[in-house]
Amino acid sequence: MKKTIFFLGFITLFFMVSSCETNSSIEDLIEDTDPEGNGTAGILSAKIDGVTFTSQSDKVESKRIERTDGSKTFSVTAKNEKFDKFTLIVSFYEGVGTYDAVLNSLSYHVNGDDRPHTAIKEQSAGSIVIISDDGTTIKGTFSFTGTHQTTNAEKIITDGTFTVNPTLVN
């Protein structure tokens, strides 16, 4: 009897340890999977209150997420040498066009600050414009007013441009 209980316990433990779970939320798929900034090919630049931000090409990560229901999401995370970062997320991505901040996410995060500056969705404080998408490379522009989530201080983001080669995620 002890052998049977031990065997069943072992089998149960085996399945608990070896079971896997698929990521189903956008946040899980877009999550910063590259905290050290070793990214994929691409570049992002913008002006933050008039001061130029330029990502390092090895600190850019971009994803094109295609779900089984046909919906798509496009994201870019880009860091500079100080590990300050931009995150752009286009929900319901359909290629070339303008995507307003009301339905999408734009943020700038200073390294060491616990909260980012984000476009306030209710105020339509910015947009992302996809200029071209040839299936391999996506080029676009963006601008927004980022409001700090704790202090309500604003940063004006202008002249944003990016060229990325997103990784396809199904």
C-alpha positions in Angstrom: 0.0 0.0 0.0 2.8 2.4 0.9 4.4 1.8 -2.6 1.1 2.6 -4.3 0.7 5.8 -2.3 4.3 6.8 -3.0 3.9 6.0 -6.7 0.7 8.1 -7.0 2.3 10.9 -5.1 5.3 10.8 -7.4 3.1 10.8 -10.5 1.1 13.8 -9.1 4.3 15.7 -8.3 5.6 14.9 -11.8 2.6 16.4 -13.6 2.5 19.4 -11.3 6.2 20.2 -12.1 6.1 19.4 -15.8 2.7 21.0 -16.7 2.9 24.2 -18.7 0.7 27.2 -19.2 0.4 29.3 -22.3 0.5 33.1 -22.1 -2.9 34.4 -23.1 -2.8 38.1 -22.0 -1.2 40.8 -24.1 0.7 42.0 -21.0 2.4 38.6 -20.7 3.4 38.5 -24.3 4.7 42.1 -24.4 6.3 42.0 -21.0 9.9 43.2 -21.0 11.6 39.8 -21.8 14.9 41.5 -22.3 15.7 43.5 -19.1 19.4 43.6 -19.9 18.6 45.3 -23.2 20.1 42.9 -25.7 17.1 43.4 -28.1 16.5 42.8 -31.7 17.3 44.9 -34.7 15.9 48.4 -34.7 16.2 52.1 -33.7 13.9 54.5 -31.9 14.5 58.3 -31.3 12.4 61.1 -29.9 12.7 64.4 -28.1 11.6 64.6 -24.5 10.9 68.2 -23.6 13.3 69.1 -26.4 16.1 66.8 -25.3 17.0 64.0 -27.8 16.6 60.3 -26.8 18.2 57.8 -29.1 18.0 54.1 -28.4 20.9 51.8 -28.8 20.3 49.3 -31.6 20.9 46.3 -29.4 18.4 47.6 -26.8 15.3 47.5 -29.0 12.7 44.8 -28.8 9.7 44.6 -31.1 6.9 42.0 -31.4 4.1 41.4 -33.8 1.5 39.3 -31.9 -1.0 37.4 -33.9 -3.7 35.5 -32.0 -5.9 32.6 -33.2 -9.0 34.9 -33.2 -7.2 37.0 -35.9 -6.5 40.1 -33.7 -3.0 41.5 -33.8 -0.9 43.7 -31.5 2.4 45.4 -32.3 4.8 46.6 -29.7 8.2 48.3 -29.4 10.4 48.6 -26.3 13.5 50.7 -26.7 16.2 51.7 -24.2 19.1 54.2 -24.3 22.5 53.8 -22.7 21.0 54.9 -19.3 18.3 52.2 -19.6 15.5 54.9 -19.8 12.9 53.3 -22.1 10.0 53.9 -24.4 7.2 51.4 -24.7 4.7 51.7 -27.6 1.8 49.2 -27.9 -0.7 49.2 -30.8 -3.7 47.1 -29.9 -5.8 45.8 -32.8 -2.9 46.4 -35.2 -3.9 46.6 -38.9 -0.8 47.9 -40.7 -0.3 51.3 -42.1 -2.4 54.0 -40.4 -2.8 56.3 -37.4 -3.4 54.8 -33.9 -4.7 57.2 -31.3 -3.6 56.9 -27.6 -7.2 56.4 -26.6 -7.0 52.7 -27.7 -3.2 52.2 -27.4 -0.4 52.6 -25.0 2.5 55.0 -25.1 4.9 55.5 -22.2 8.4 56.8 -21.3 10.1 55.4 -18.2 13.1 57.0 -16.6 15.4 54.3 -15.2 15.2 54.2 -11.4 11.7 55.9 -11.2 9.0 53.5 -10.0 6.4 55.0 -12.4 6.4 55.9 -16.1 5.0 58.9 -17.9 2.1 57.6 -20.0 -0.4 59.1 -22.4 -3.7 59.5 -20.6 -6.1 57.5 -22.7 -9.2 59.6 -21.8 -7.5 62.7 -23.1 -6.2 61.3 -26.5 -2.8 62.7 -25.6 -0.9 61.2 -28.5 -0.7 58.9 -31.4 1.4 56.3 -33.3 1.6 56.6 -37.1 2.7 53.5 -39.0 4.3 54.7 -42.2 5.2 51.4 -43.7 5.0 47.7 -43.0 6.5 45.3 -45.5 6.0 42.2 -43.4 9.6 42.3 -42.1 10.3 46.0 -41.2 7.9 48.4 -39.6 8.5 52.2 -39.7 6.6 54.8 -37.9 6.4 58.1 -36.0 4.9 59.0 -32.6 4.2 61.8 -30.2 2.4 62.2 -26.9 2.2 64.1 -23.7 3.2 61.7 -20.9 1.8 62.2 -17.5 3.7 60.8 -14.5 1.5 58.3 -12.7 2.3 59.5 -9.2 3.3 63.2 -9.5 1.2 64.2 -12.5 4.2 66.0 -14.0 4.1 66.1 -17.8 6.8 65.3 -20.4 6.2 66.4 -24.0 7.4 63.7 -26.4 7.9 65.0 -30.0 9.6 63.9 -33.2 9.4 60.2 -32.3 10.5 57.8 -35.1 11.2 54.1 -35.2 12.3 51.4 -37.6 12.1 47.9 -36.3 12.1 44.2 -37.4 9.5 42.7 -35.0 9.6 39.1 -33.9 6.4 37.2 -34.7 4.6 35.7 -31.7 1.6 33.4 -32.2 
